[in-house]
């Protein structure tokens, strides 16, 4: 990020607080990358592909060891699969491992104290226009200071001398160790606070090639070993396993910019307008929200063709109008309708399965249904839940057809997700479904063709 007032090398670099990235639907990922034959041009190649997929916030480190590059990058739900696909198809990449960050301690200040998170109101009110101007170096000093005072922007000194070495420690523990993550993160915070000889320490936890990732700078190369030994000693009772990565390049390419979606083409806009015309009638959403929704609508256009219930259109419409209450009601009715369909079709479908069973021995539908109710612990007179109906269907399918024809097993993951959403709505656990709509839209667009296939099977 550039600052318009003073861009001299002695000035600290300004970066967005991680929660600002999340405010704009970006998540932090680390990738360990090994190449088939490393060359100085590989980083330029990697930089180009990141630009092509719309990822402008990344740091790229050349490292010692079995891997050549450690990439730190902010990706959206749309840009991550594009990058993974590039890595899988590239002949220049021999191996790649991912770490998706789920939490972090921002410990960039010399004091070692965790930086307070910006308030929810400040995050919500931060406009795309301000962010873009800050990244282009077009904000006056007063506006920059305001962002800094509210911890939306953070100041980080990245000047390196010959006596400074950046390193990462990968930390995990065996699966059988009875430990809770919130305890480890608190111990990590205390441990890091005591490491006065080390600077610019940050800690991340997530899933992937490690469980915890610690980043730090040492003024003495051999103190890196001292840091790791102290860490192992501190967590010896948890039997932690560590792996240390030392950065080889002195001045890695670094940018913490937030990526803004490109405007869609005129033809694509016509497609969006035909699917969700309300997007362009609403004046309460900003341009960033409109860009994100346009991209998501285009991503889901195949699901619209199978959407006989109009649920996808209604969901987008209510997200656009920011009507969380009506959205929750509409989704609850939709999933309740699927639940009633399974209940009403259970007997006739079981009879049909038993009639078509390949076994030469007659199969009794009543017996199959009684066994299903008994095995799932469901009373025949009880009003079963969506999850229970799915399991009852699994039982009768298992008893009558081959595994290859078992649509419950085939669509197990998405049916479980539907059950989770149904339970949440049944218990009024809506959360902020209007602001956090990405996961919801992904589920609905994937569930629509599955539901249509199930209904057709029972016709």
C-alpha positions as CSV (number, residue, x, y, z in Angstrom):
1,X,0.0,0.0,0.0
2,X,1.3,3.5,-0.9
3,X,1.0,6.5,1.3
4,X,0.5,9.9,-0.4
5,X,2.3,12.0,2.3
6,X,5.6,10.4,2.6
7,X,6.8,7.3,0.7
8,X,10.5,7.4,1.7
9,X,12.1,4.1,2.6
10,X,12.5,5.1,6.3
11,X,8.7,5.3,6.8
12,X,6.8,2.3,8.0
13,X,4.6,0.4,5.5
14,X,0.9,0.7,6.1
15,X,-1.1,-2.5,5.9
16,X,-4.8,-3.3,6.5
17,X,-5.8,-5.1,9.7
18,X,-6.7,-8.7,8.7
19,X,-10.4,-8.0,9.7
20,X,-10.6,-5.4,7.0
21,X,-9.7,-8.1,4.4
22,X,-12.4,-10.3,5.8
23,X,-14.8,-7.3,5.7
24,X,-14.3,-7.5,1.9
25,X,-14.7,-11.3,1.7
26,X,-10.9,-12.1,1.6
27,X,-9.3,-14.9,3.6
28,X,-5.6,-15.4,4.3
29,X,-3.8,-18.4,2.7
30,X,-0.2,-19.6,2.8
31,X,1.1,-21.9,0.1
32,X,4.4,-23.9,0.2
33,X,5.5,-24.3,-3.5
34,X,8.3,-26.4,-4.9
35,X,9.2,-26.0,-8.6
36,X,10.4,-28.5,-11.2
37,X,13.5,-26.3,-11.8
38,X,13.7,-23.0,-9.9
39,X,14.7,-19.8,-11.7
40,X,14.7,-16.1,-11.0
41,X,11.7,-15.7,-13.4
42,X,9.4,-18.0,-11.5
43,X,8.3,-15.2,-9.1
44,X,7.4,-13.0,-12.0
45,X,5.4,-15.8,-13.5
46,X,3.6,-16.3,-10.2
47,X,3.0,-12.6,-9.8
48,X,1.3,-12.5,-13.2
49,X,-1.0,-15.4,-12.5
50,X,-2.1,-13.8,-9.2
51,X,-2.8,-10.6,-11.1
52,X,-4.8,-12.5,-13.7
53,X,-7.1,-14.2,-11.1
54,X,-7.6,-10.9,-9.3
55,X,-5.4,-11.3,-6.2
56,X,-3.4,-8.1,-5.5
57,X,-2.7,-8.7,-1.8
58,X,0.2,-11.1,-1.4
59,X,3.8,-11.6,-0.1
60,X,6.2,-13.9,-1.8
61,X,9.3,-15.3,0.0
62,X,12.1,-17.4,-1.5
63,X,12.9,-19.9,1.2
64,X,15.6,-22.6,2.0
65,X,14.7,-26.3,2.1
66,X,12.5,-28.6,0.2
67,X,10.2,-25.8,-1.0
68,X,11.3,-22.8,-3.1
69,X,8.5,-20.3,-2.4
70,X,6.3,-19.4,0.6
71,X,3.3,-17.5,-0.7
72,X,1.1,-15.4,1.6
73,X,-2.0,-14.3,-0.2
74,X,-5.5,-12.9,0.5
75,X,-8.0,-14.8,-1.7
76,X,-11.7,-14.7,-2.2
77,X,-14.0,-17.8,-2.6
78,X,-13.8,-17.0,-6.3
79,X,-10.1,-16.6,-6.7
80,X,-8.9,-19.5,-4.5
81,X,-10.1,-22.3,-6.8
82,X,-8.6,-20.5,-9.8
83,X,-5.2,-20.4,-8.2
84,X,-5.4,-24.0,-7.1
85,X,-6.3,-25.1,-10.6
86,X,-3.4,-23.1,-12.0
87,X,-1.0,-24.8,-9.6
88,X,-2.4,-28.2,-10.5
89,X,-2.1,-27.6,-14.3
90,X,1.3,-25.8,-14.2
91,X,4.3,-27.8,-15.4
92,X,6.6,-25.5,-13.5
93,X,5.2,-26.5,-10.1
94,X,6.3,-29.9,-8.7
95,X,4.4,-29.7,-5.4
96,X,2.1,-27.3,-3.4
97,X,0.7,-27.4,0.1
98,X,-1.9,-25.0,1.5
99,X,-2.5,-23.5,5.0
100,X,-5.8,-21.6,5.4
101,X,-5.7,-19.2,8.3
102,X,-8.7,-19.3,10.7
103,X,-7.4,-17.0,13.4
104,X,-4.5,-14.7,14.2
105,X,-2.7,-12.6,16.8
106,X,-1.6,-9.3,15.3
107,X,1.7,-8.7,17.1
108,X,3.4,-6.3,14.7
109,X,4.4,-3.6,17.3
110,X,7.7,-3.7,19.1
111,X,5.9,-3.8,22.5
112,X,4.7,-7.4,21.7
113,X,1.1,-6.5,22.7
114,X,-1.7,-7.7,20.5
115,X,-3.2,-4.9,18.4
116,X,-6.9,-4.2,19.3
117,X,-9.3,-5.2,16.6
118,X,-11.2,-2.4,14.9
119,X,-14.8,-2.0,15.9
120,X,-17.6,-3.6,14.0
121,X,-19.1,-0.2,13.2
122,X,-15.8,1.0,11.8
123,X,-15.5,-2.1,9.7
124,X,-19.0,-1.9,8.4
125,X,-18.7,1.8,7.6
126,X,-15.4,1.5,5.8
127,X,-16.2,2.3,2.1
128,X,-14.6,0.7,-0.9
129,X,-13.8,4.2,-2.2
130,X,-11.7,5.0,0.9
131,X,-9.9,1.7,0.6
132,X,-9.1,2.2,-3.1
133,X,-7.9,5.7,-2.6
134,X,-5.6,4.6,0.3
135,X,-4.1,1.9,-1.9
136,X,-3.5,4.4,-4.7
137,X,-1.9,6.8,-2.3
138,X,-4.6,9.4,-2.8
139,X,-5.7,9.9,0.9
140,X,-4.5,13.0,2.8
141,X,-2.6,12.6,6.0
142,X,-5.6,13.4,8.2
143,X,-7.6,10.5,6.7
144,X,-4.6,8.1,7.0
145,X,-4.2,9.1,10.7
146,X,-7.9,8.5,11.2
147,X,-7.7,5.0,9.8
148,X,-4.6,4.3,11.9
149,X,-6.2,5.5,15.1
150,X,-9.1,3.1,14.6
151,X,-6.8,0.2,13.8
152,X,-8.2,-0.2,10.3
153,X,-4.7,0.5,9.1
154,X,-1.6,-0.7,10.9
155,X,1.9,0.6,10.7
156,X,4.6,-2.0,10.1
157,X,8.3,-1.4,9.8
158,X,9.7,-3.7,7.1
159,X,13.2,-2.2,6.8
160,X,15.7,-5.1,6.9
161,X,19.4,-4.8,7.6
162,X,22.0,-7.4,7.0
163,X,21.6,-8.5,10.6
164,X,17.9,-9.3,10.4
165,X,16.5,-12.7,9.4
166,X,12.8,-13.5,8.8
167,X,11.7,-17.1,9.7
168,X,8.5,-19.1,10.1
169,X,7.9,-21.9,12.5
170,X,5.3,-24.6,11.6
171,X,3.8,-26.0,14.8
172,X,1.4,-28.9,15.2
173,X,0.6,-31.7,17.7
174,X,-0.3,-35.4,17.4
175,X,-4.0,-36.1,16.8
176,X,-4.4,-37.9,20.1
177,X,-3.2,-35.1,22.3
178,X,-6.2,-33.8,24.4
179,X,-5.8,-30.1,24.0
180,X,-8.1,-27.3,23.0
181,X,-7.1,-24.6,20.5
182,X,-8.1,-21.6,22.6
183,X,-5.7,-22.8,25.3
184,X,-2.8,-23.2,22.9
185,X,-3.5,-19.7,21.4
186,X,-3.4,-18.2,24.8
187,X,-0.1,-20.0,25.7
188,X,1.3,-18.8,22.3
189,X,0.4,-15.2,23.1
190,X,2.1,-15.4,26.5
191,X,5.2,-17.1,25.0
192,X,5.5,-14.6,22.2
193,X,5.2,-11.7,24.6
194,X,8.3,-13.0,26.5
195,X,10.5,-13.2,23.3
196,X,12.1,-9.8,23.7
197,X,15.0,-10.6,21.4
198,X,12.7,-11.2,18.5
199,X,10.7,-8.6,16.5
200,X,7.6,-8.4,14.3
201,X,6.1,-11.7,15.6
202,X,2.7,-12.8,14.4
203,X,0.9,-16.1,15.1
204,X,-1.7,-17.7,12.9
205,X,-3.8,-20.9,13.4
206,X,-5.8,-22.8,10.8
207,X,-5.9,-25.9,8.7
208,X,-3.6,-27.4,6.1
209,X,0.2,-28.2,6.2
210,X,0.3,-27.1,9.8
211,X,-2.0,-26.1,12.7
212,X,-0.1,-23.0,13.9
213,X,2.3,-20.8,11.9
214,X,4.5,-18.3,13.7
215,X,6.3,-15.6,11.8
216,X,9.2,-13.6,13.4
217,X,12.4,-11.6,12.7
218,X,15.7,-12.3,14.5
219,X,18.8,-10.0,14.5
220,X,21.0,-13.1,15.0
221,X,20.8,-16.0,12.7
222,X,21.7,-18.5,15.4
223,X,19.0,-17.1,17.7
224,X,16.4,-18.8,15.4
225,X,17.4,-22.1,16.9
226,X,17.1,-20.7,20.4
227,X,13.5,-19.5,19.6
228,X,12.5,-22.9,18.3
229,X,14.1,-24.8,21.3
230,X,12.3,-22.4,23.7
231,X,9.0,-23.1,21.9
232,X,9.5,-26.9,22.1
233,X,10.3,-26.6,25.8
234,X,7.3,-24.4,26.5
235,X,4.9,-26.9,24.8
236,X,6.7,-30.1,25.7
237,X,3.7,-31.6,27.5
238,X,1.7,-31.3,24.4
239,X,4.3,-33.1,22.3
240,X,4.4,-30.5,19.6
241,X,6.1,-31.0,16.3
242,X,7.9,-28.1,14.6
243,X,9.4,-27.3,11.3
244,X,11.4,-24.2,10.7
245,X,11.5,-22.2,7.4
246,X,14.1,-19.5,6.9
247,X,13.5,-16.8,4.3
248,X,16.3,-16.6,1.7
249,X,15.5,-13.3,0.0
250,X,16.2,-10.0,1.8
251,X,13.5,-7.9,0.2
252,X,10.5,-10.1,-0.8
253,X,7.7,-8.7,-2.9
254,X,5.0,-7.6,-0.4
255,X,1.5,-6.1,-0.8
256,X,-1.5,-6.1,1.5
257,X,-3.9,-4.5,-1.0
258,X,-7.5,-5.6,-1.0
259,X,-8.6,-6.8,-4.3
260,X,-11.7,-5.2,-5.9
261,X,-13.7,-7.2,-8.5
262,X,-13.3,-6.0,-12.1
263,X,-16.5,-4.6,-13.7
264,X,-18.3,-7.2,-15.7
265,X,-18.8,-7.0,-19.5
266,X,-21.9,-5.5,-21.0
267,X,-23.2,-8.9,-22.1
268,X,-22.7,-10.4,-18.7
269,X,-24.6,-7.5,-17.1
270,X,-27.6,-8.3,-19.4
271,X,-27.4,-11.9,-18.0
272,X,-27.3,-10.7,-14.4
273,X,-30.2,-8.3,-15.1
274,X,-32.3,-11.1,-16.6
275,X,-31.7,-13.4,-13.6
276,X,-31.9,-10.8,-10.7
277,X,-33.2,-7.5,-12.0
278,X,-33.5,-6.2,-8.5
279,X,-29.7,-5.8,-8.3
280,X,-29.9,-2.6,-10.4
281,X,-33.0,-1.2,-8.8
282,X,-31.5,-1.1,-5.3
283,X,-29.7,2.1,-4.2
284,X,-28.7,1.0,-0.7
285,X,-25.8,-1.2,-1.8
286,X,-22.4,0.2,-2.6
287,X,-20.4,-0.5,-5.8
288,X,-18.2,-3.2,-4.1
289,X,-21.3,-5.1,-3.0
290,X,-22.8,-4.8,-6.4
291,X,-19.6,-6.1,-8.0
292,X,-19.5,-9.1,-5.6
293,X,-23.2,-9.9,-6.2
294,X,-22.8,-9.6,-10.0
295,X,-19.9,-12.1,-9.9
296,X,-21.8,-14.5,-7.7
297,X,-24.9,-14.4,-9.8
298,X,-22.9,-15.2,-12.9
299,X,-21.2,-18.0,-11.0
300,X,-24.6,-19.5,-10.2
301,X,-26.2,-19.0,-13.6
302,X,-26.4,-22.8,-14.2
303,X,-28.2,-23.3,-10.9
304,X,-30.9,-20.7,-12.0
305,X,-31.9,-23.0,-14.8
306,X,-32.8,-25.8,-12.3
307,X,-34.4,-23.4,-9.8
308,X,-38.1,-24.5,-10.2
309,X,-38.9,-23.1,-6.7
310,X,-37.4,-19.6,-7.3
311,X,-35.3,-19.9,-4.1
312,X,-32.1,-18.7,-5.6
313,X,-33.7,-15.6,-7.1
314,X,-35.6,-14.9,-3.8
315,X,-32.4,-15.3,-1.8
316,X,-30.4,-12.8,-3.9
317,X,-33.4,-10.4,-3.9
318,X,-33.6,-10.4,-0.1
319,X,-29.8,-10.2,0.3
320,X,-29.9,-7.1,-2.0
321,X,-32.7,-5.5,0.1
322,X,-30.9,-6.5,3.3
323,X,-34.1,-8.2,4.6
324,X,-32.6,-10.8,7.0
325,X,-35.9,-11.7,8.7
326,X,-37.8,-12.4,5.5
327,X,-34.8,-14.3,4.0
328,X,-34.7,-16.6,7.1
329,X,-38.4,-17.2,6.8
330,X,-38.2,-18.0,3.1
331,X,-35.3,-20.4,3.5
332,X,-37.0,-22.1,6.4
333,X,-40.1,-22.6,4.3
334,X,-38.0,-24.0,1.4
335,X,-36.2,-26.5,3.5
336,X,-39.4,-27.4,5.4
337,X,-41.0,-28.1,2.1
338,X,-38.2,-30.5,1.2
339,X,-38.7,-32.2,4.6
340,X,-42.5,-32.6,3.9
341,X,-41.8,-34.0,0.5
342,X,-39.5,-36.7,1.9
343,X,-42.1,-37.5,4.5
344,X,-45.0,-37.7,2.1
345,X,-43.1,-39.8,-0.4
346,X,-41.5,-42.3,2.0
347,X,-44.1,-45.0,1.8
348,X,-44.8,-45.0,-1.9
349,X,-41.0,-44.7,-2.7
350,X,-40.2,-47.7,-0.4
351,X,-43.0,-49.7,-2.0
352,X,-41.6,-48.9,-5.5
353,X,-38.0,-49.8,-4.3
354,X,-39.2,-53.2,-2.9
355,X,-41.2,-53.9,-6.1
356,X,-38.1,-53.2,-8.3
357,X,-35.6,-55.0,-6.0
358,X,-33.4,-57.4,-8.0
359,X,-33.6,-60.1,-5.3
360,X,-35.6,-63.1,-6.4
361,X,-37.0,-63.3,-2.8
362,X,-40.0,-61.0,-2.2
363,X,-39.2,-58.0,-0.1
364,X,-41.9,-56.6,2.2
365,X,-42.2,-52.8,2.2
366,X,-43.7,-52.8,5.7
367,X,-40.8,-54.8,7.0
368,X,-38.2,-52.6,5.4
369,X,-39.9,-49.5,6.8
370,X,-40.2,-51.0,10.3
371,X,-36.6,-51.9,10.3
372,X,-35.6,-48.4,9.1
373,X,-37.6,-46.8,11.9
374,X,-36.1,-49.2,14.4
375,X,-32.5,-48.8,13.3
376,X,-32.7,-45.0,13.4
377,X,-34.6,-44.9,16.7
378,X,-37.5,-43.0,15.2
379,X,-41.1,-43.7,16.2
380,X,-43.4,-44.2,13.2
381,X,-45.9,-41.8,14.8
382,X,-43.2,-39.2,15.4
383,X,-42.8,-36.1,13.2
384,X,-39.2,-36.8,12.0
385,X,-36.7,-34.1,11.3
386,X,-35.1,-33.5,7.9
387,X,-31.9,-35.3,9.1
388,X,-33.9,-38.2,10.4
389,X,-35.8,-38.5,7.1
390,X,-32.6,-38.6,5.1
391,X,-31.3,-41.4,7.4
392,X,-34.6,-43.3,7.0
393,X,-34.2,-43.1,3.2
394,X,-30.6,-44.3,3.5
395,X,-31.8,-47.4,5.4
396,X,-34.5,-48.4,2.9
397,X,-32.1,-47.8,0.0
398,X,-29.4,-49.9,1.6
399,X,-31.9,-52.7,2.1
400,X,-33.2,-52.7,-1.4
401,X,-30.7,-51.4,-4.0
402,X,-27.0,-51.4,-4.7
403,X,-24.6,-48.8,-3.3
404,X,-24.2,-47.3,-6.8
405,X,-28.0,-46.4,-6.8
406,X,-28.0,-44.9,-3.3
407,X,-28.6,-41.2,-3.8
408,X,-28.3,-40.5,-0.1
409,X,-24.7,-41.8,-0.1
410,X,-23.9,-40.0,-3.4
411,X,-25.1,-36.6,-2.1
412,X,-24.2,-37.2,1.6
413,X,-22.2,-34.0,2.1
414,X,-24.8,-31.6,0.6
415,X,-27.7,-33.3,2.3
416,X,-25.9,-33.0,5.7
417,X,-25.3,-29.3,4.9
418,X,-29.1,-28.9,4.2
419,X,-29.8,-30.5,7.6
420,X,-27.5,-28.1,9.3
421,X,-29.1,-25.1,7.7
422,X,-32.6,-26.5,8.5
423,X,-31.7,-27.0,12.2
424,X,-30.3,-23.5,12.4
425,X,-33.4,-22.0,11.1
426,X,-35.6,-24.2,13.2
427,X,-33.8,-22.8,16.3
428,X,-33.8,-19.2,15.1
429,X,-30.0,-19.4,14.7
430,X,-29.9,-17.1,11.7
431,X,-26.6,-15.2,12.3
432,X,-25.9,-12.4,10.0
433,X,-27.0,-14.2,6.9
434,X,-27.4,-11.0,4.8
435,X,-23.8,-9.9,5.3
436,X,-22.3,-13.4,5.3
437,X,-24.1,-14.6,2.2
438,X,-21.4,-16.3,0.3
439,X,-21.6,-19.6,2.1
440,X,-25.4,-19.6,1.9
441,X,-25.4,-18.9,-1.8
442,X,-22.8,-21.7,-2.4
443,X,-25.0,-24.2,-0.5
444,X,-28.3,-23.2,-2.3
445,X,-26.7,-23.3,-5.8
446,X,-25.3,-26.7,-5.1
447,X,-28.5,-28.0,-3.4
448,X,-30.9,-27.0,-6.2
449,X,-29.9,-29.6,-8.8
450,X,-29.6,-32.3,-6.1
451,X,-33.1,-31.6,-4.9
452,X,-34.4,-31.7,-8.4
453,X,-32.7,-35.0,-9.0
454,X,-34.2,-36.5,-5.9
455,X,-37.7,-35.3,-6.8
456,X,-37.4,-36.8,-10.3
457,X,-36.3,-40.2,-8.8
458,X,-39.4,-40.3,-6.8
459,X,-41.8,-39.3,-9.5
